[in-house]
Amino acid sequence: MGIGGTMQHKVLGMLVIAFVIGQHLNAQTCTPPSVSIAGPSQICEGTLTTLTASGASSYVWNTGATSASISVSPQSAATYSVTGYNSPSCSATISKTITVISSPELSVTASQPSICSGGSSTITAKGAAVYSWSNGATTSSITVNPNTTTTYTVRGTNSNGCKSIISMTVTATSSPTVAIAASSSSVCAGGSTTLTASGATDYAWSTGETTASITVSPSNTTTYTVTGSTGQSCSGTASRTITVTSSPTVTIAASSSSVCAGGSTTLTASGATDYSWSTGETTASITVNPSATTTYTVTGSTGQSCSGTASKTITVTSSPTVAIAASSSSVCAGGSTTLTATGATDYSWSTGETTASITVNPSNTTTYTVTGSTGQSCSGTASKTITVTSSPMVTIAASSSSVCAGGSTTLTASGATDYSWSTGETTASITVSPSATTTYTVTGSTGQSCSGTASKTITVTSSPTVAIAASS
């Protein structure tokens, strides 16, 4: 072996020694952490508990959590593992199994889930070893006497210390407050009234009837009693006295039994102390204005609420239907029109006239009214408005007010809707060619036949006589 080979062996030996020393040093540097888990080994069903790891600088749980503590609520036995690290390459893992203990399966029953106020019910719980009620009792059964609907809650604990909660509601029904309403508390001999009980579901009357409403016809003052009960057999009682009295004889007097439409008459009842009319009024006398023949009825009662009835028919005579016809409903200022009333025999106009026809000359728009009456003194009224239209203000515009002999100009009228020129033309604009100075007139009218007039003079100028003079 030469010198070169010896050197290679020496270098290789030194590398091996360095590797061994490095491995030894690494083994001395990594001290695995002493990881532990604190927390219960068994819990009650549905309980949330905390597991806390210790002994390392960082943690990774099999749940994925990286905190030292985790909260868990297993539904069945479960194992939780955590790996603790002092460094990325130096770790230790530990596990903890939690056993889940079932909570007690509670049940509760009531001897009477629904009672009358003041009654009692026994509530019994089963399924646990120890009981604690919301009313402070610790027995499995309790007897309660609620005045109002009440919910009772019990916490049951089994031998493992696990708890469950269950409730029972006892409905307390108050005894019904029974009342009797009477359609009338006082009836006339031979009359009847309806008694209606309320406040319960079932009823038993002193008459033997069992419906909520009964109709009675006492021959003398009588007290009726009803007992009302509910589905819980709770009951209450009420009584009602019906007084029997004689009926008054009621009559009606009318100031007039026949009126014109729109007229009035006074009806006066007598024979009782209190009155109720078919009109809703409650005085002895009422004034009515019927639009058609009408029968009015009054019920009169005495202090004993006994009543009698009377009726009175008021005949209505129709008023005449008056109308006004106008020869023209629109006139020009200063014009006149004839108004003719129909539908009656006698007339009275707002102008003071009393004939069927009148002629009027309104200076401005005016409404005329006439009242027509018949032999029965019934009357009707009608009105008619006569519109007064002002005459139009007609003007003429000329394209030129002066023309040469043989020339022409256009005249345009405005201010109306229809036109009539002194030339015989009827358009708004005309073209004229006067041979001499001429005045043109136009009459303009509106739809109401009111008219106005305007004139325009067109001056005709002779053409100049032109001559030429020569110097030689």
C-alpha positions as CSV (number, residue, x, y, z in Angstrom):
1,M,0.0,0.0,0.0
2,G,1.4,3.4,-1.0
3,I,1.4,6.7,0.7
4,G,-1.8,7.8,-1.2
5,G,-3.8,4.8,0.0
6,T,-2.8,5.4,3.6
7,M,-4.2,9.0,3.5
8,Q,-7.5,7.8,2.1
9,H,-7.9,5.4,4.9
10,K,-7.2,8.1,7.5
11,V,-9.8,10.5,6.0
12,L,-12.4,7.8,5.8
13,G,-11.8,6.9,9.5
14,M,-12.1,10.4,10.6
15,L,-15.5,10.8,8.8
16,V,-16.9,7.6,10.5
17,I,-15.8,8.9,13.9
18,A,-17.5,12.3,13.2
19,F,-20.7,10.6,12.2
20,V,-20.8,8.4,15.3
21,I,-20.1,11.4,17.6
22,G,-22.9,13.4,15.8
23,Q,-25.4,10.6,16.3
24,H,-24.5,10.4,20.0
25,L,-24.9,14.1,20.4
26,N,-28.3,14.1,18.7
27,A,-29.5,11.2,21.0
28,Q,-28.5,13.2,24.0
29,T,-30.3,16.4,22.7
30,C,-33.9,14.9,22.2
31,T,-35.6,14.1,25.5
32,P,-39.2,13.1,24.7
33,P,-41.8,15.1,26.7
34,S,-43.7,13.5,29.5
35,V,-47.3,14.2,28.2
36,S,-50.3,13.7,30.4
37,I,-54.1,14.3,30.0
38,A,-56.2,15.7,32.8
39,G,-60.0,15.1,32.7
40,P,-62.8,12.7,33.7
41,S,-62.7,9.1,32.5
42,Q,-66.5,8.9,32.5
43,I,-69.3,11.5,32.0
44,C,-73.0,11.6,31.9
45,E,-74.8,11.4,28.5
46,G,-75.0,14.9,26.9
47,T,-72.4,16.4,29.3
48,L,-69.7,18.8,27.9
49,T,-66.3,18.1,29.5
50,T,-62.7,19.5,29.2
51,L,-59.5,17.5,28.5
52,T,-56.3,19.3,29.3
53,A,-52.8,18.1,28.1
54,S,-49.6,19.0,29.9
55,G,-45.9,18.2,29.8
56,A,-45.0,19.6,26.4
57,S,-44.6,23.0,24.7
58,S,-47.2,22.3,21.9
59,Y,-49.9,19.8,21.2
60,V,-51.8,18.2,18.4
61,W,-55.0,16.2,19.2
62,N,-56.6,13.5,17.1
63,T,-59.6,15.9,16.8
64,G,-57.4,18.3,14.9
65,A,-57.2,20.8,17.8
66,T,-53.8,22.4,18.7
67,S,-54.6,23.9,22.0
68,A,-53.6,22.4,25.4
69,S,-57.3,22.0,26.3
70,I,-60.3,20.8,24.3
71,S,-64.0,20.5,25.1
72,V,-65.8,17.3,24.1
73,S,-69.2,15.8,24.5
74,P,-69.1,12.2,23.2
75,Q,-72.4,10.4,22.8
76,S,-70.7,7.0,23.4
77,A,-67.4,5.8,24.7
78,A,-64.6,7.6,22.8
79,T,-60.7,7.7,22.9
80,Y,-58.9,11.0,22.6
81,S,-55.2,11.1,21.7
82,V,-52.7,14.0,22.0
83,T,-49.1,14.3,20.7
84,G,-46.9,16.7,22.7
85,Y,-43.9,18.3,21.1
86,N,-40.8,19.8,22.7
87,S,-39.3,20.3,19.2
88,P,-40.5,19.3,15.7
89,S,-38.5,16.0,15.9
90,C,-39.0,15.4,19.6
91,S,-42.5,14.2,20.7
92,A,-44.6,11.8,22.7
93,T,-48.3,10.6,22.4
94,I,-50.8,9.7,25.0
95,S,-54.5,8.7,24.9
96,K,-57.5,8.9,27.2
97,T,-60.7,6.9,26.9
98,I,-64.0,8.5,28.2
99,T,-66.9,6.3,29.0
100,V,-70.4,7.7,28.6
101,I,-73.0,6.9,31.2
102,S,-76.7,7.0,30.2
103,S,-78.9,9.7,31.9
104,P,-82.0,8.4,33.6
105,E,-85.1,7.9,31.4
106,L,-87.6,9.8,33.3
107,S,-91.4,9.6,32.8
108,V,-94.1,11.5,34.6
109,T,-97.9,11.0,34.9
110,A,-100.7,13.0,36.5
111,S,-103.8,11.5,38.2
112,Q,-105.8,14.5,36.9
113,P,-104.1,16.5,34.1
114,S,-107.0,18.9,34.2
115,I,-108.8,20.0,37.4
116,C,-111.2,22.7,38.7
117,S,-109.6,25.5,40.7
118,G,-109.1,24.2,44.2
119,G,-109.0,20.6,43.2
120,S,-106.0,18.3,43.5
121,S,-103.9,16.1,41.2
122,T,-101.1,13.6,42.0
123,I,-98.0,13.8,39.8
124,T,-95.7,10.7,39.8
125,A,-92.1,10.6,38.4
126,K,-90.3,7.3,37.5
127,G,-86.9,6.3,36.1
128,A,-84.5,7.8,38.6
129,A,-83.2,7.1,42.1
130,V,-83.4,10.7,43.5
131,Y,-86.0,13.4,42.6
132,S,-86.0,17.1,43.0
133,W,-89.3,19.0,42.1
134,S,-89.7,22.7,41.2
135,N,-91.9,23.1,44.2
136,G,-89.1,21.9,46.5
137,A,-90.4,18.3,47.1
138,T,-88.0,15.4,46.9
139,T,-90.4,12.4,46.7
140,S,-91.2,10.5,43.5
141,S,-94.9,11.6,43.8
142,I,-96.3,15.0,44.8
143,T,-99.9,16.2,45.3
144,V,-100.6,19.7,44.0
145,N,-103.6,22.1,44.3
146,P,-103.0,24.8,41.7
147,N,-105.5,27.7,41.3
148,T,-104.2,28.4,37.9
149,T,-102.7,26.3,35.2
150,T,-99.2,25.4,36.4
151,T,-96.2,23.4,35.0
152,Y,-94.2,21.2,37.5
153,T,-90.7,20.2,36.7
154,V,-88.7,17.3,38.3
155,R,-85.0,16.6,38.1
156,G,-84.2,12.9,38.4
157,T,-80.7,11.6,39.3
158,N,-79.6,7.9,38.9
159,S,-77.1,6.0,40.9
160,N,-74.2,7.2,38.7
161,G,-75.1,10.8,39.5
162,C,-76.5,11.5,36.0
163,K,-79.5,13.8,35.7
164,S,-82.6,14.3,33.5
165,I,-85.4,16.8,33.6
166,I,-89.1,16.4,32.7
167,S,-92.2,18.5,33.2
168,M,-95.9,18.0,33.6
169,T,-98.6,20.8,33.2
170,V,-101.7,20.6,35.3
171,T,-104.5,22.7,33.8
172,A,-106.7,24.5,36.4
173,T,-110.1,25.6,35.2
174,S,-111.9,28.2,37.2
175,S,-115.6,27.5,38.1
176,P,-117.6,29.1,35.4
177,T,-119.2,32.5,36.1
178,V,-122.7,31.8,34.8
179,A,-125.0,34.7,33.8
180,I,-128.5,34.9,32.4
181,A,-129.5,37.5,29.7
182,A,-133.2,38.2,29.1
183,S,-134.6,39.6,25.9
184,S,-137.0,41.3,28.4
185,S,-137.0,41.3,32.2
186,S,-140.6,42.3,32.2
187,V,-143.4,40.9,30.1
188,C,-147.1,41.5,29.7
189,A,-149.5,38.8,30.8
190,G,-149.4,36.1,28.1
191,G,-146.2,37.5,26.6
192,S,-142.9,35.6,26.5
193,T,-139.1,36.3,26.9
194,T,-136.0,34.4,26.0
195,L,-133.5,33.6,28.7
196,T,-129.9,32.9,27.5
197,A,-127.3,31.4,29.9
198,S,-123.6,32.0,29.2
199,G,-120.2,31.2,30.9
200,A,-120.4,27.4,30.7
201,T,-120.7,24.5,28.2
202,D,-123.6,22.5,29.7
203,Y,-126.7,23.9,31.4
204,A,-129.6,22.6,33.6
205,W,-132.6,25.0,34.1
206,S,-135.1,25.0,36.9
207,T,-137.7,24.3,34.2
208,G,-135.9,21.0,33.4
209,E,-134.5,22.3,30.0
210,T,-130.9,21.8,29.2
211,T,-130.2,24.2,26.3
212,A,-128.3,27.5,26.7
213,S,-131.4,29.5,25.7
214,I,-135.0,28.9,26.7
215,T,-138.2,30.8,26.0
216,V,-140.6,31.3,29.0
217,S,-144.2,32.6,29.2
218,P,-144.8,33.2,32.9
219,S,-148.4,33.9,34.0
220,N,-147.1,35.8,37.0
221,T,-143.7,37.1,38.2
222,T,-141.3,34.1,38.3
223,T,-137.6,33.5,39.1
224,Y,-135.7,31.1,36.8
225,T,-132.4,29.4,37.9
226,V,-129.7,27.7,35.8
227,T,-126.7,25.6,36.8
228,G,-123.8,25.7,34.2
229,S,-121.0,23.3,34.1
230,T,-117.8,22.7,32.1
231,G,-116.1,19.6,30.8
232,Q,-114.1,19.4,34.0
233,S,-117.4,19.2,36.0
234,C,-116.9,22.7,37.4
235,S,-120.2,24.5,37.9
236,G,-121.8,27.8,38.7
237,T,-125.4,29.0,39.2
238,A,-127.3,32.1,38.2
239,S,-131.0,33.3,38.6
240,R,-133.2,35.8,36.7
241,T,-136.6,37.1,37.8
242,I,-139.2,37.9,35.1
243,T,-141.9,40.4,36.1
244,V,-145.4,40.1,34.6
245,T,-147.5,43.3,34.1
246,S,-150.5,44.5,32.1
247,S,-150.1,46.0,28.6
248,P,-150.9,49.7,27.9
249,T,-153.3,50.8,25.1
250,V,-151.3,52.9,22.7
251,T,-152.8,55.3,20.1
252,I,-151.3,57.7,17.4
253,A,-152.7,61.1,16.4
254,A,-151.5,62.8,13.2
255,S,-151.6,66.5,12.4
256,S,-152.3,65.5,8.8
257,S,-152.7,62.0,7.4
258,S,-151.9,63.1,3.9
259,V,-148.9,65.2,2.8
260,C,-147.3,66.3,-0.5
261,A,-143.9,64.7,-1.3
262,G,-141.3,66.6,0.8
263,G,-144.0,67.8,3.2
264,S,-144.2,66.9,6.9
265,T,-146.7,65.9,9.5
266,T,-146.5,65.4,13.3
267,L,-147.4,62.1,14.9
268,T,-148.2,62.0,18.6
269,A,-148.4,58.8,20.6
270,S,-150.3,58.4,23.9
271,G,-151.3,55.7,26.4
272,A,-147.9,54.9,27.8
273,T,-144.9,56.5,29.5
274,D,-142.0,55.5,27.2
275,Y,-142.1,55.3,23.4
276,S,-140.0,53.7,20.6
277,W,-140.9,54.6,17.0
278,S,-140.0,52.6,13.9
279,T,-137.9,55.6,12.9
280,G,-135.7,55.0,16.0
281,E,-137.0,58.1,17.8
282,T,-138.1,57.8,21.5
283,T,-140.2,61.0,22.1
284,A,-144.0,60.9,22.3
285,S,-144.3,63.2,19.3
286,I,-142.2,63.0,16.1
287,T,-142.2,65.0,12.8
288,V,-141.9,62.9,9.7
289,N,-141.2,63.8,6.0
290,P,-142.1,60.6,4.1
291,S,-141.1,60.4,0.4
292,A,-143.7,57.8,-0.3
293,T,-146.8,56.5,1.5
294,T,-145.5,55.1,4.8
295,T,-146.8,53.3,7.9
296,Y,-145.2,54.4,11.2
297,T,-145.3,52.1,14.2
298,V,-144.8,53.0,17.9
299,T,-144.3,50.7,20.8
300,G,-145.3,52.3,24.1
301,S,-144.2,50.9,27.4
302,T,-144.9,51.7,31.1
303,G,-142.6,51.8,34.1
304,Q,-143.1,48.0,34.3
305,S,-141.7,47.6,30.8
306,C,-145.1,46.3,29.6
307,S,-145.8,47.6,26.1
308,G,-148.5,48.1,23.5
309,T,-148.2,48.9,19.8
310,A,-150.0,51.3,17.4
311,S,-149.5,52.2,13.7
312,K,-150.5,55.1,11.5
313,T,-150.3,55.3,7.7
314,I,-149.3,58.7,6.1
315,T,-150.3,59.0,2.5
316,V,-147.9,60.9,0.2
317,T,-149.2,62.7,-2.9
318,S,-146.5,63.1,-5.5
319,S,-145.3,66.6,-6.3
320,P,-145.7,67.6,-9.9
321,T,-142.6,67.2,-12.1
322,V,-142.1,70.7,-13.4
323,A,-139.9,71.5,-16.4
324,I,-138.9,74.6,-18.3
325,A,-138.4,74.8,-22.1
326,A,-136.5,77.8,-23.6
327,S,-136.9,79.0,-27.2
328,S,-133.2,79.6,-26.9
329,S,-130.8,78.8,-24.0
330,S,-128.3,81.3,-25.2
331,V,-128.9,84.9,-26.4
332,C,-126.8,87.7,-27.5
333,A,-126.6,90.8,-25.2
334,G,-129.8,92.7,-25.7
335,G,-131.6,89.6,-27.1
336,S,-134.6,87.8,-25.7
337,T,-135.9,84.2,-25.2
338,T,-139.2,82.7,-24.2
339,L,-139.4,80.3,-21.2
340,T,-142.4,77.9,-21.0
341,A,-143.1,75.9,-17.8
342,T,-145.0,72.5,-17.9
343,G,-146.1,69.8,-15.5
344,A,-148.4,71.8,-13.1
345,T,-151.5,73.9,-13.2
346,D,-150.3,77.0,-11.5
347,Y,-146.9,78.7,-11.8
348,S,-144.9,81.3,-9.9
349,W,-141.6,82.6,-11.5
350,S,-138.6,84.1,-9.8
351,T,-139.4,87.2,-11.9
352,G,-142.7,87.6,-10.2
353,E,-144.8,86.5,-13.2
354,T,-147.5,83.8,-12.9
355,T,-148.1,82.7,-16.4
356,A,-146.9,79.4,-17.9
357,S,-144.7,81.3,-20.5
358,I,-142.6,84.4,-20.0
359,T,-140.2,86.3,-22.2
360,V,-137.0,87.5,-20.7
361,N,-134.2,89.9,-21.8
362,P,-131.2,89.1,-19.6
363,S,-128.3,91.5,-19.6
364,N,-126.0,88.8,-18.4
365,T,-126.2,85.0,-17.8
366,T,-129.2,84.4,-15.5
367,T,-130.9,81.4,-13.9
368,Y,-134.8,81.6,-13.9
369,T,-136.8,79.4,-11.4
370,V,-140.5,78.5,-11.5
371,T,-142.6,76.7,-8.8
372,G,-145.5,74.8,-10.2
373,S,-148.4,73.6,-8.0
374,T,-151.5,71.3,-8.4
375,G,-154.9,71.4,-7.0
376,Q,-153.6,69.3,-3.9
377,S,-151.2,72.2,-3.1
378,C,-148.3,70.0,-3.9
379,S,-145.6,71.8,-5.8
380,G,-142.4,71.2,-7.8
381,T,-139.6,73.5,-8.8
382,A,-137.5,73.8,-12.0
383,S,-134.7,76.1,-13.1
384,K,-133.3,77.2,-16.4
385,T,-130.1,79.1,-17.0
386,I,-130.0,81.5,-20.0
387,T,-126.5,82.3,-21.2
388,V,-125.8,85.8,-22.5
389,T,-123.0,85.9,-25.1
390,S,-121.2,89.2,-25.9
391,S,-121.0,90.2,-29.6
392,P,-117.6,89.4,-31.1
393,M,-115.1,92.2,-31.7
394,V,-114.5,91.9,-35.5
395,T,-111.4,93.6,-37.1
396,I,-110.0,93.7,-40.6
397,A,-106.3,93.6,-41.5
398,A,-105.1,94.6,-45.0
399,S,-101.9,93.4,-46.7
400,S,-101.9,97.0,-48.0
401,S,-104.3,99.9,-47.4
402,S,-103.3,101.7,-50.6
403,V,-103.0,100.2,-54.1
404,C,-102.3,101.4,-57.6
405,A,-105.1,101.4,-60.1
406,G,-105.4,97.8,-61.2
407,G,-103.5,96.5,-58.2
408,S,-104.9,94.2,-55.5
409,T,-104.7,93.7,-51.7
410,T,-105.8,90.9,-49.2
411,L,-108.3,91.7,-46.5
412,T,-108.3,89.3,-43.5
413,A,-111.2,89.4,-40.9
414,S,-110.7,88.1,-37.3
415,G,-112.6,87.9,-34.0
416,A,-115.5,85.6,-35.1
417,T,-116.0,82.2,-36.5
418,D,-118.2,83.0,-39.6
419,Y,-117.9,86.0,-41.9
420,S,-120.0,87.8,-44.6
421,W,-118.3,90.5,-46.7
422,S,-120.0,93.4,-48.5
423,T,-118.5,91.7,-51.6
424,G,-120.7,88.6,-51.0
425,E,-117.8,86.4,-50.0
426,T,-117.9,84.3,-46.8
427,T,-114.2,83.4,-46.1
428,A,-112.1,85.1,-43.5
429,S,-109.7,86.4,-46.1
430,I,-110.6,87.9,-49.5
431,T,-108.5,89.6,-52.2
432,V,-109.9,92.7,-53.8
433,S,-108.8,94.9,-56.8
434,P,-110.7,98.2,-56.5
435,S,-110.7,100.5,-59.5
436,A,-111.3,103.4,-57.1
437,T,-111.0,104.1,-53.4
438,T,-113.5,101.6,-51.8
439,T,-114.7,100.8,-48.2
440,Y,-115.2,97.1,-47.5
441,T,-117.4,95.8,-44.7
442,V,-117.5,92.4,-43.0
443,T,-120.0,91.0,-40.5
444,G,-118.5,88.3,-38.2
445,S,-120.7,85.9,-36.1
446,T,-120.1,83.2,-33.5
447,G,-121.9,79.8,-32.9
448,Q,-124.4,81.7,-30.7
449,S,-125.4,83.8,-33.8
450,C,-124.0,86.9,-32.1
451,S,-122.3,89.2,-34.7
452,G,-120.1,92.3,-35.0
453,T,-119.1,94.5,-38.0
454,A,-115.9,96.1,-39.2
455,S,-114.9,98.2,-42.2
456,K,-111.7,98.9,-44.1
457,T,-111.1,101.6,-46.8
458,I,-108.7,100.8,-49.6
459,T,-107.3,103.9,-51.3
460,V,-106.6,103.6,-55.1
461,T,-103.7,105.8,-56.4
462,S,-103.6,106.7,-60.1
463,S,-100.5,105.5,-61.9
464,P,-98.1,108.5,-62.8
465,T,-98.0,109.8,-66.5
466,V,-94.4,109.6,-67.4
467,A,-93.1,111.9,-70.3
468,I,-89.7,112.2,-71.9
469,A,-88.4,115.7,-73.0
470,A,-85.5,115.9,-75.5
471,S,-82.9,118.7,-75.4
472,S,-82.8,119.0,-79.2
